Amino acid sequence: MAPTVSPPIFQEKDLSYYLRMIRREYSEFEEPVPQKSEGSAHVRNIVVVFGSESIGKGKEGLGKKLMYLLLQSLINGSTKPRAIILMNDAVKMSNGKSESMKKLVALEDQGSKIMVCVSSAEEYDLADNMQVGFLASMDEICETIMTAWKVITL
């Protein structure tokens, strides 16, 4: 009788995928796959780029509310982006006058880097008034984007 083979087990570790196949008669020697505990945040090599302090086109008040809700969802979710890049109008979210600033502080506390485009911050005179994140040159922003596993632009 031919030995039986268990279905392959796929596992993601540090953005690399591993395939492990165990013959059924040796399955008792397999190490258990650790389960994530509830509430533990995982920072992934995902970069989110914001070009505005609101999401979408249309009513500005609705767009800002959608941004606030999106940031809240990122805070509550189990997967966190490695970096959030604020460019153009979005740099306004880095100062104390923005409702979204507190959400960005919470994401920074959870391990996400908040990168504020230095050119945009200077254009809006915010370079000295930032409450969250750090000023990043276009070289740093490009390096972050080009080494990311996934880039989401909103």
Beta strands, then each sheet from edge to edge (+ up, - down):
strand 1: 9-13
strand 2: 16-20
strand 3: 42-50
strand 4: 79-86
strand 5: 113-117
strand 6: 134-136
strand 7: 150-153
sheet 1: 1+ 2-
sheet 2: 6+ 5+ 4+ 3+ 7+
end
